[in-house]
Amino acid sequence: MTALVVGLARSGRAAAGALARRGERVVAVDRAPDADPGRLAEEGVEIHLGTEETSLLEGVDVLIKSPGVPAEAPLVTAARERGIPVWSEVELGFRLLPNPILGVTGTNGKTTTSELLGAMLGAPVAGNVGRALTELDREVGADDWIVCELSSFQLEDIHDFRSRIAVLLNLEPDHLDRHETFEAYSEAKLRVFENQGPEDVAVLPRGFGEVPGQARRVEFSVDDELPAEPRIPGAHNRENAAAATAAARAAGIADEQIAEALRTFPGVPHRLEEVAEIGGVRFVNDSKATNATAARRAIAAFDEPLHVILGGLGKNESYVDLAADLRSGGAHAYLIGAAANELAAALDQYELCGDLATAVRAAAAAAKQGEIVLLSPACASYDQFRDFEERGDEFRRLVEELR
């Protein structure tokens, strides 16, 4: 088999490496001339940087598309026109790995729920968080569960991928800058269920409508009785815990083991992560809140007066409900990035800061003892940062400077 891997970020490198180690011919391409192919050339992968030449499709049997590569990319479009299958990296991982997969998707809470399930099952977590799924090839026992966080970008190019247990946490408008409509985004998310059979389990919010596939349906709700109360704060995290509990039970995990994970799981970096308390003011990093719904959930998790840092690269969504939540709580907003003016048009109390450093200093100067400075941007990070992790790390560094 000859595979063309398009996009050489984490998942693309993992896919190319996994195939090369299995003796397949692999061509890897990235339109960025400075993309980092890692050690792929040493593993026998043919590397092409700074190009999207469709001539690279000659002799190719399958195209593996990294999640960051849009469907309209020239190589992807040309492959479809030629009848060459286009797979996501998780589709390849499913075909390489014999393991049962517990897939987790939804608009918000995927990483927290996936990592919590990893703790409950004692299982590796891969996919949209941490390691790419193909990185686990030949590294885990064939019968071991793998928890796989799944984004809409990964799910839009599956074919045979099947989760023995599939979890949908919630569904709100997101990534409309790429999917264009909520219907297209929803359709991509719900593909997680389409290859499930009667012996599989679909874990869904209580009252959610019909989904594809033939799986047995299990529902969850924020007010479910749990084996233990979760350590992580917020009603949205209790809902995540309820979903994880339902999925873990479906995987045969005893309530005692589930309870231990609920009591001890500390949460994930960049998600309601308390980074410091200075002069009685708490600083909380929620950089992973890359849409308005995620930011609203973070705001609802606190009773204290809030100074909220918002902004970044918008996703063509409304900020009306976010503005209403800020208004009702009397929160003050500090706006950064490309979406600052759009946010300002929806808000009452705000300060235009431009960049994160200015916003942190302004919020810290205004906050009083007992109040909270919360970075919960409601936007993607790509206008000023490489990703939400870099944005959150910079927030931590700026807070440390305040000491």
NORHUQUI-V784377 format. One record per residue. N is the residue number from 1. RES is the residue in one letter. SS is DSSP state (2 for helix, 1 for strand, 0 for the rest). PSI is psi in degrees with one decimal (* if undefined). OMEGA is omega in whole degrees, -180 to 180 (none if undefined). Layout:
n=[N;N]
res=[RES;RES]
ss=[SS;SS]
psi=[PSI;PSI]
omega=[OMEGA;OMEGA]
This chain:
n=[1;2;3;4;5;6;7;8;9;10;11;12;13;14;15;16;17;18;19;20;21;22;23;24;25;26;27;28;29;30;31;32;33;34;35;36;37;38;39;40;41;42;43;44;45;46;47;48;49;50;51;52;53;54;55;56;57;58;59;60;61;62;63;64;65;66;67;68;69;70;71;72;73;74;75;76;77;78;79;80;81;82;83;84;85;86;87;88;89;90;91;92;93;94;95;96;97;98;99;100;101;102;103;104;105;106;107;108;109;110;111;112;113;114;115;116;117;118;119;120;121;122;123;124;125;126;127;128;129;130;131;132;133;134;135;136;137;138;139;140;141;142;143;144;145;146;147;148;149;150;151;152;153;154;155;156;157;158;159;160;161;162;163;164;165;166;167;168;169;170;171;172;173;174;175;176;177;178;179;180;181;182;183;184;185;186;187;188;189;190;191;192;193;194;195;196;197;198;199;200;201;202;203;204;205;206;207;208;209;210;211;212;213;214;215;216;217;218;219;220;221;222;223;224;225;226;227;228;229;230;231;232;233;234;235;236;237;238;239;240;241;242;243;244;245;246;247;248;249;250;251;252;253;254;255;256;257;258;259;260;261;262;263;264;265;266;267;268;269;270;271;272;273;274;275;276;277;278;279;280;281;282;283;284;285;286;287;288;289;290;291;292;293;294;295;296;297;298;299;300;301;302;303;304;305;306;307;308;309;310;311;312;313;314;315;316;317;318;319;320;321;322;323;324;325;326;327;328;329;330;331;332;333;334;335;336;337;338;339;340;341;342;343;344;345;346;347;348;349;350;351;352;353;354;355;356;357;358;359;360;361;362;363;364;365;366;367;368;369;370;371;372;373;374;375;376;377;378;379;380;381;382;383;384;385;386;387;388;389;390;391;392;393;394;395;396;397;398;399;400;401;402;403]
res=[M;T;A;L;V;V;G;L;A;R;S;G;R;A;A;A;G;A;L;A;R;R;G;E;R;V;V;A;V;D;R;A;P;D;A;D;P;G;R;L;A;E;E;G;V;E;I;H;L;G;T;E;E;T;S;L;L;E;G;V;D;V;L;I;K;S;P;G;V;P;A;E;A;P;L;V;T;A;A;R;E;R;G;I;P;V;W;S;E;V;E;L;G;F;R;L;L;P;N;P;I;L;G;V;T;G;T;N;G;K;T;T;T;S;E;L;L;G;A;M;L;G;A;P;V;A;G;N;V;G;R;A;L;T;E;L;D;R;E;V;G;A;D;D;W;I;V;C;E;L;S;S;F;Q;L;E;D;I;H;D;F;R;S;R;I;A;V;L;L;N;L;E;P;D;H;L;D;R;H;E;T;F;E;A;Y;S;E;A;K;L;R;V;F;E;N;Q;G;P;E;D;V;A;V;L;P;R;G;F;G;E;V;P;G;Q;A;R;R;V;E;F;S;V;D;D;E;L;P;A;E;P;R;I;P;G;A;H;N;R;E;N;A;A;A;A;T;A;A;A;R;A;A;G;I;A;D;E;Q;I;A;E;A;L;R;T;F;P;G;V;P;H;R;L;E;E;V;A;E;I;G;G;V;R;F;V;N;D;S;K;A;T;N;A;T;A;A;R;R;A;I;A;A;F;D;E;P;L;H;V;I;L;G;G;L;G;K;N;E;S;Y;V;D;L;A;A;D;L;R;S;G;G;A;H;A;Y;L;I;G;A;A;A;N;E;L;A;A;A;L;D;Q;Y;E;L;C;G;D;L;A;T;A;V;R;A;A;A;A;A;A;K;Q;G;E;I;V;L;L;S;P;A;C;A;S;Y;D;Q;F;R;D;F;E;E;R;G;D;E;F;R;R;L;V;E;E;L;R]
ss=[0;1;1;1;1;1;0;0;0;2;2;2;2;2;2;2;2;2;2;2;2;0;0;0;1;1;1;1;1;1;0;0;0;0;0;0;0;0;0;0;2;2;2;0;0;1;1;1;1;0;0;0;0;2;2;2;2;0;0;0;0;1;1;1;1;0;0;0;0;0;0;0;0;2;2;2;2;2;2;2;2;0;0;0;1;1;1;1;2;2;2;2;2;2;2;2;0;0;0;0;1;1;1;1;1;0;0;0;0;2;2;2;2;2;2;2;2;2;2;2;2;0;0;1;1;1;1;0;0;0;1;0;2;2;2;2;0;0;0;0;0;0;0;0;0;1;1;1;1;0;0;2;2;2;2;0;0;0;0;0;0;0;0;0;1;1;1;1;0;0;0;0;0;0;0;2;2;2;2;0;0;2;2;2;2;2;2;2;2;2;2;2;2;0;0;0;0;0;0;0;1;1;1;1;1;0;0;0;0;0;0;0;0;0;0;1;1;1;1;1;0;0;0;0;0;0;0;0;0;0;0;0;0;0;2;2;2;2;2;2;2;2;2;2;2;2;2;2;2;2;0;0;0;0;2;2;2;2;2;2;2;2;2;2;0;0;0;0;0;0;0;0;1;1;1;1;1;1;0;0;1;1;1;1;1;0;0;0;0;0;0;2;2;2;2;2;2;2;2;2;0;0;0;0;0;1;1;1;1;1;1;0;1;0;0;0;0;0;0;2;2;2;2;2;2;2;2;2;2;0;0;1;1;1;1;1;0;0;0;2;2;2;2;2;2;2;0;0;0;1;1;1;1;1;0;2;2;2;2;2;2;2;2;2;2;2;0;0;0;0;0;1;1;1;1;0;0;0;0;1;0;0;0;0;0;0;0;2;2;2;2;2;2;2;2;2;2;2;2;2;2;2;0]
psi=[139.2;123.5;137.8;117.3;121.5;117.4;119.9;38.5;-164.6;-52.0;-34.3;-44.3;-41.3;-44.3;-46.5;-43.1;-41.8;-43.0;-41.6;-39.9;-19.7;6.0;10.3;154.0;127.4;129.4;130.2;136.5;145.2;134.5;-18.3;123.7;-20.4;15.7;147.3;108.6;2.0;-133.6;20.8;-38.3;-37.4;-22.8;4.5;10.1;135.5;119.9;135.6;119.5;149.2;28.4;155.8;32.6;125.3;-12.6;-19.4;-13.5;-10.0;125.1;6.3;135.3;-29.7;144.3;127.0;117.1;124.3;150.0;-26.5;-7.7;121.6;157.5;-22.7;0.9;141.2;-44.4;-38.1;-46.1;-45.8;-36.8;-45.6;-40.3;-30.9;0.5;17.6;126.1;141.1;117.8;148.0;166.2;-32.8;-29.4;-44.3;-45.1;-41.8;-39.5;-27.3;-32.1;133.7;-3.3;149.7;136.4;133.5;105.0;138.1;123.4;-179.6;173.3;-45.5;148.5;3.1;-47.4;-46.3;-47.1;-39.2;-45.6;-36.8;-42.3;-36.2;-40.0;-39.6;-41.3;-11.5;39.9;152.5;149.7;131.2;-173.2;-120.1;-1.6;142.7;-117.3;148.2;151.7;-40.3;-16.4;-20.2;-1.7;122.6;14.6;-12.1;152.9;146.1;-26.9;0.3;140.5;146.9;127.6;126.6;112.5;131.9;122.3;165.8;-32.6;-33.5;-38.5;-21.5;-15.2;37.2;159.4;-60.1;-7.7;130.8;126.6;125.5;-37.6;124.9;131.2;126.8;117.8;-44.8;171.3;108.0;158.9;130.5;157.0;31.8;-15.1;-22.3;-46.2;-19.4;-44.8;154.0;-33.2;-43.6;-40.8;-46.1;-42.9;-41.5;-44.8;-43.8;-8.1;-16.5;-24.2;-13.3;-26.9;9.7;142.4;-178.4;-23.6;-4.6;172.2;131.9;118.4;120.4;153.5;142.8;128.1;0.7;148.8;-173.7;147.5;161.5;172.1;-178.9;18.4;157.2;134.8;131.6;132.4;156.9;163.1;158.7;-27.7;16.4;147.9;127.4;158.4;-23.7;157.1;137.4;147.2;-33.9;140.7;163.6;143.7;-35.7;-32.4;-27.5;-35.9;-42.1;-41.4;-37.9;-41.5;-44.4;-40.2;-44.5;-41.8;-41.3;-40.2;-39.5;-28.0;0.3;16.2;134.5;150.2;-31.8;-41.4;-37.4;-43.9;-41.4;-42.0;-41.5;-40.2;-28.1;-18.5;121.9;-3.7;-175.0;154.0;147.0;11.3;100.0;44.5;113.6;119.5;-22.2;160.1;119.4;118.1;32.2;1.2;127.9;139.4;122.5;127.8;111.0;45.1;-23.2;-6.6;85.7;12.1;168.1;-37.6;-42.0;-41.7;-38.8;-39.3;-38.9;-44.3;-38.9;-15.6;-10.1;142.6;-19.7;156.9;139.1;144.3;107.0;125.8;119.1;152.0;172.2;-140.6;115.3;163.5;28.9;39.7;163.8;145.2;14.2;-49.0;-37.1;-43.8;-39.6;-40.3;-42.9;-40.9;-45.7;-29.9;-2.6;24.1;150.4;139.3;146.5;117.6;135.8;163.1;-172.2;-29.0;6.3;-45.8;-37.0;-41.6;-42.0;-34.6;-22.8;-16.5;162.6;-51.6;113.9;163.5;124.7;117.0;-25.9;-61.1;167.8;-39.2;-44.5;-41.3;-42.1;-44.3;-42.1;-43.4;-41.4;-37.6;-31.7;-26.6;139.7;166.6;134.1;-3.9;172.1;134.2;116.4;118.2;106.0;81.7;-24.5;12.6;159.6;169.8;-4.6;-5.7;-33.6;-11.1;160.5;-39.9;178.2;-26.9;-45.6;-39.0;-46.1;-39.3;-38.6;-36.7;-46.3;-46.7;-42.1;-37.8;-41.4;-35.8;-28.6;-23.6;*]
omega=[173;-178;172;179;-177;-178;-174;166;-171;-174;178;177;-180;-179;-180;-180;-179;180;-180;180;176;176;179;174;-175;171;-178;-175;173;-177;179;-179;-179;178;-177;179;-179;-177;-174;-180;179;179;176;-180;176;-172;174;-179;177;-178;171;-177;-179;176;178;180;-178;178;-177;179;-179;175;177;-174;174;-175;180;-178;-179;-180;-177;179;-174;-179;-180;179;-179;178;-180;180;-179;180;178;180;176;-179;166;179;180;174;177;-180;178;-178;-180;-173;177;-169;168;-177;171;-176;-179;176;-175;-179;-177;176;-175;-176;179;-178;179;-180;176;177;175;177;-180;-176;-172;-172;174;178;-176;177;-177;-180;176;-177;170;-178;-178;176;-179;-180;178;-180;-180;178;-172;-177;-176;175;168;173;-175;174;-172;176;176;-180;178;-175;-176;-179;171;178;180;-176;-176;171;175;172;180;-177;169;-176;-176;-179;179;178;179;178;180;174;178;-178;178;180;176;180;180;177;180;-179;178;-179;-175;176;178;-177;-163;-179;180;177;-177;-179;-179;-176;173;-179;-170;173;-178;179;180;-176;-179;178;179;176;-175;-174;172;-174;174;-177;178;179;-179;-177;176;171;-177;178;176;176;-178;177;-175;-172;171;178;-180;178;173;176;175;180;178;178;180;179;179;-180;-180;176;178;178;177;-179;-179;-179;179;180;176;-179;180;179;179;-177;-170;-176;-172;-174;-176;177;176;178;-176;-178;178;-174;180;167;-176;180;179;177;179;179;-173;-179;176;-176;-179;176;-174;173;-174;-180;179;179;178;179;178;180;-179;-178;-175;174;-177;174;-172;167;-168;176;-175;170;-174;178;-177;-177;179;177;-179;176;-176;-178;176;179;179;179;179;-179;-177;179;-179;-178;175;-176;178;-165;-179;167;-173;-176;-174;-178;178;177;-178;-179;-178;-171;177;-177;-180;174;178;-175;177;-178;-174;-178;179;-179;-180;180;-179;-180;-180;-180;-177;-174;178;179;-179;180;-173;168;-173;169;178;-158;-177;-177;173;-172;-162;176;-176;-177;179;-179;-177;178;179;178;179;178;178;176;178;-178;180;178;178;178;-180;-179;none]
